[in-house]
Amino acid sequence: MGRWDVFNRDNGPDTAAGLPHEHRREESSAASVSVGRGPTESTSAESPERPDGTDQRSPARASERRSQHHDRGRTYSLRGSEIATMTDIGRFRTLDVRDLARFVYGGNEARLKYDLESLRTQELIEEKTFFRAHKAPRRLLTLTEQGHRMIRKVMGPSPQKVYYGFVKPKELNHDADLYKVYQKAAEEIRGRGGKLTRVRLDFELKELINRAKQTAGRLPEDERQRFLNAVGNEHGLRIDGTTIHLPDVQIEYENRDGSIERQNLELLSRNYREQGIRGKAAAGFKLYARGSDANRVRRALHDTGMVREVLSV
């Protein structure tokens, strides 16, 4: 992720670094349950919480009842596992089928296949094959517009946002890996007795900072820094002068004592320069890298004292 200067009007929402279309940022109704974008992956595309416990029975024998949901003259039939799948796809916008099998279905690929076929037939999800140089293609999933509308309706009002549709093809490979980053951090938080309440992607945080930028621009100069500090502190973001550092993912969780904390996560790639890597560490982000990139990231941070480890995904 890059840095976001609140007072730099070139970073406005209509620039290339701004947000996707408004309809892809709508608030979710997911009851369960940060940001500048770093360099894009050097890959090519030809077009472009895991619920606790999973049902290990075969789909044909699964006894889970379906519930009926109505929207705009259509009736949708959904099982609990399908709702959980749609919720996770929506929260992260893009998910790899293999990661769903691992984290939502406990490795039960037969049941996953059954659920995905049902969701595709009802036109609630869309699948795309993402081609990578020198690697096997990835099967990626996103919600359709009606799937996005349905999951919001099913789950009810919530501050958690969900997204739909494939955007920024060059970043699909990076974005699809954020789910694994989240799962690693979430497991650690749960192990300490924390309760996950919300996850924010970079799009949501950029939107927040864009609004703060517009407000700050109307304030007297002597009030701008105080306002900026307040915005950063409120949302768990690091401030450096007039710059707010934004992570790939921010997890919000409740401690055992009821206090709310946030953890900022960053997935680094080989395209990050050493200065950029050190900047992420200095911002207090928890750093992750793919196995092939981890050693280079560690070398960039060697002897800086800013981070103890880089976790691999």
Secondary structure, DSSP 8 states (H G I E B T S, - for coil): --EEETT-GGGSTTSTTS---GGGS-B--------------S---S-----SS---S-GGG-----EEEEETTEEEEE-HHHHHHHHHHHHHS-EEHHHHHHHTSTT-HHHHHHHHHHHHHTT-EEEEEEEETTEEEEEEEEE-HHHHHHHHHHH-S-S-B---S---GGGHHHHHHHHHHHHHHHHHHHHTT-EEEEEEEHHHHHHHHHHHHHHHTTS-HHHHHHHHHHHHHHTT--EETTEEE--SEEEEEE-TTS-EEEEEEEEE-TTS-HHHHHHHHHTT-EEEE-HHHHHHHHHHTTTT-S-S--EE-
